[in-house]
Amino acid sequence: MVSTKEPHIYQKIFTEVRLPLLVDLFDKKSEIIKLFWPNEYEHWSIENNNITIRFYNDEDPKKSSEHFLINPKRIIFSVENPPTNNYFLEKFTKFYKAFISKFPINENIIRLGVRTFTCINGISFKEIVNLSNKSIFFQENFIKNIGNDKKHEDFSIILDYQNCKIVLGPMKNTEANPYLQEFLFKDKLKDEFLFFDIDVNEKNVPSKKLLEIFSDLDKKIKLYPMKIYSYISGEIENGKK
């Protein structure tokens, strides 16, 4: 059944900034570490043949809900289950400003990507699949062509655009689904939910406009799941009238 309450949302969100090669970073690891340790993160390590610096918020990196990585070719920031809606945006903005204050970037950013794995609980698995069999996702002739006696029990949809890819479908926490391995705290997921993998990006980004474009991408990956969820909820409610 569709809940009358606000849906429960569980999310992992991350960004990758592909940089023009910043050769100066090879010799300035100590300066980078001091930028974010110990005030931002208590824990850090050096990886990838002594190239990448990883900051994290738990003594055991495998149990950390946040990771911030820097190397001469990329910056990566990831958060699972952010405490507020703007946490990811605000924290990355703060980190990026601190970074470029010490290491200015004059060339264009090769690629800026933001991706989320979002689980929205509020519609049952069965309701979503029933709607799919009633052709709200697929053309009616397509469903009929398979055979009126055939009703699928699960599905997923991939929508591929120029700078955006959306994968969505119903999911159960008990499934042997590779996506579920992306979550560190799987026990915090609801039993059934509508799952989204949304990846948006821009290429050849002027460095001075990176945070402006990052904010726009952040809005998109938060908006798309809720718009689709609202559409499905509305279709269920209309079917009951």
C-alpha positions in Angstrom: 0.0 0.0 0.0 1.1 3.6 -0.6 1.9 5.3 2.7 0.3 8.6 3.6 3.5 9.5 5.4 6.7 10.9 3.9 8.5 8.0 2.3 11.6 6.6 3.9 14.7 7.4 1.9 18.1 5.7 2.2 20.9 6.9 0.0 24.5 6.5 -1.0 25.8 9.4 -3.0 29.2 10.2 -4.4 31.1 12.4 -6.8 34.2 12.0 -9.0 36.1 15.0 -10.3 38.5 13.9 -13.0 41.3 16.5 -13.0 43.9 17.6 -15.5 47.0 15.9 -14.2 48.2 17.9 -11.2 51.8 16.8 -11.0 52.6 19.1 -8.0 50.4 16.8 -5.8 53.0 14.0 -6.0 55.3 15.9 -3.7 52.8 17.6 -1.5 51.0 14.8 0.4 51.8 16.3 3.8 50.1 19.6 2.8 47.0 17.8 1.6 46.8 15.7 4.8 47.1 18.8 7.0 44.2 20.4 5.1 41.7 17.8 6.3 43.3 16.1 9.3 42.5 16.2 12.1 39.8 18.9 11.9 37.7 17.2 9.3 38.7 13.6 9.6 40.6 11.7 12.3 41.7 8.9 10.0 43.6 8.8 6.7 45.8 6.4 4.7 48.0 6.5 1.6 47.1 4.0 -1.1 47.5 3.1 -4.7 51.3 2.9 -4.8 51.7 5.9 -2.5 49.6 8.2 -4.8 46.1 8.4 -3.3 45.3 9.9 0.0 42.1 8.6 1.6 40.3 10.3 4.5 37.5 8.5 6.4 35.3 8.9 9.5 35.8 5.5 11.2 38.9 3.8 12.5 38.2 0.9 10.1 37.8 2.3 6.6 35.6 -0.7 5.7 33.1 0.6 8.3 33.3 4.2 7.3 30.2 6.0 5.9 32.3 8.7 4.4 35.4 8.7 2.1 37.3 11.5 0.6 40.1 10.6 -1.8 42.6 12.9 -3.5 45.3 12.0 -6.1 46.8 13.9 -9.0 44.1 12.7 -11.4 40.9 12.8 -9.4 39.0 13.8 -6.3 36.3 11.4 -5.0 33.8 12.1 -2.2 31.2 9.6 -1.0 28.6 9.5 1.8 26.2 6.8 2.8 23.0 7.9 4.6 23.9 11.6 4.9 22.3 13.2 8.0 20.7 16.1 6.2 19.5 16.8 2.6 22.3 19.3 1.9 25.1 17.5 3.8 26.7 16.1 0.7 26.6 19.4 -1.2 27.8 21.5 1.6 30.6 19.3 2.7 32.0 18.7 -0.8 31.8 22.5 -1.5 33.8 23.2 1.7 36.4 20.5 0.9 36.8 21.7 -2.7 37.2 25.3 -1.8 39.9 24.3 0.8 41.7 22.2 -1.8 41.8 24.8 -4.6 42.9 27.5 -2.1 46.1 25.6 -1.8 46.2 24.0 -5.2 44.6 26.2 -7.9 43.3 24.5 -11.0 43.6 26.6 -14.1 42.7 24.1 -16.8 39.2 22.7 -17.4 38.0 19.8 -15.4 37.9 16.7 -17.6 34.7 15.3 -16.1 32.4 16.0 -13.2 30.1 13.2 -12.2 27.6 12.8 -9.4 25.9 9.4 -8.8 23.4 8.1 -6.2 22.0 4.8 -5.2 18.6 5.7 -3.7 16.0 3.5 -2.0 12.5 4.9 -1.5 10.2 2.9 0.7 6.5 3.7 0.6 5.1 1.5 -2.2 5.1 -2.2 -2.0 7.1 -4.4 -4.4 3.8 -6.1 -5.5 2.1 -2.7 -6.3 5.0 -1.6 -8.5 5.1 -4.8 -10.5 1.3 -4.8 -10.9 1.6 -1.3 -12.4 4.2 -2.5 -14.8 1.9 -5.4 -15.9 -0.7 -2.7 -16.5 1.7 -1.0 -19.0 2.4 2.3 -17.1 6.1 1.7 -17.9 5.9 -0.2 -21.2 3.6 0.2 -24.2 0.4 -1.9 -23.9 1.1 -3.6 -27.3 4.5 -4.7 -26.0 2.9 -6.4 -23.0 0.2 -8.0 -25.1 2.7 -9.3 -27.7 4.4 -11.3 -25.1 1.1 -13.0 -24.3 -1.9 -12.0 -22.1 -1.2 -15.0 -19.9 2.2 -13.8 -19.1 2.7 -11.5 -16.1 6.2 -10.6 -15.1 7.1 -10.8 -11.4 10.0 -8.3 -11.5 11.5 -5.7 -13.8 14.1 -3.0 -14.2 14.3 0.0 -16.5 17.3 1.7 -18.0 17.0 5.2 -19.3 20.2 6.4 -21.0 20.6 10.1 -21.9 23.5 12.1 -23.2 24.7 13.2 -19.7 22.5 11.1 -17.5 21.7 7.4 -16.9 18.8 6.2 -14.7 18.3 2.6 -13.6 15.1 1.9 -11.6 13.0 -0.9 -10.4 11.4 -2.5 -7.4 13.8 -4.3 -5.0 13.7 -6.5 -1.9 16.4 -6.4 0.8 16.7 -10.2 0.7 17.6 -10.3 -3.0 21.0 -11.5 -4.2 21.3 -8.2 -6.1 24.8 -6.8 -6.8 23.5 -3.3 -6.1 22.8 -4.2 -2.5 26.6 -4.9 -2.0 27.1 -1.1 -2.6 25.6 -0.4 0.8 27.7 -0.6 3.9 24.7 -0.6 6.3 22.4 -2.9 4.5 20.5 -3.6 7.8 19.2 0.0 7.6 17.3 -0.6 4.4 13.6 -1.4 4.5 12.3 -4.8 3.4 11.0 -3.5 0.1 11.7 -0.3 -1.8 11.9 1.4 -5.2 15.6 1.5 -6.2 17.4 4.1 -8.3 20.9 4.2 -9.7 21.2 7.7 -11.2 24.4 9.0 -12.7 24.7 12.6 -14.1 27.8 14.3 -15.4 29.3 17.1 -17.3 32.5 17.1 -19.3 35.1 19.8 -20.0 33.9 21.9 -17.0 35.6 25.3 -16.5 37.3 25.1 -13.1 35.7 28.4 -11.9 32.2 27.0 -12.6 32.7 23.6 -11.1 30.8 24.3 -7.8 27.9 25.9 -9.7 27.6 22.9 -12.0 28.1 20.5 -9.1 25.1 22.1 -7.3 23.0 21.7 -10.4 23.9 18.0 -10.7 23.2 17.5 -7.0 19.7 18.9 -7.4 19.0 16.6 -10.4 19.9 13.3 -8.6 17.7 14.3 -5.7 14.8 15.5 -7.9 14.6 12.5 -10.4 13.8 9.8 -7.8 11.1 11.8 -6.1 9.4 12.8 -9.4 9.3 9.2 -10.5 8.1 8.0 -7.0 5.3 10.7 -7.1 4.3 9.5 -10.6 4.0 5.9 -9.5 2.2 6.8 -6.3 -0.3 8.9 -8.3 -1.0 6.0 -10.7 -1.7 3.7 -7.8 -4.1 6.2 -6.2 -5.8 6.8 -9.6 -6.3 3.1 -10.0 -8.2 3.0 -6.7 -10.7 5.7 -7.6 
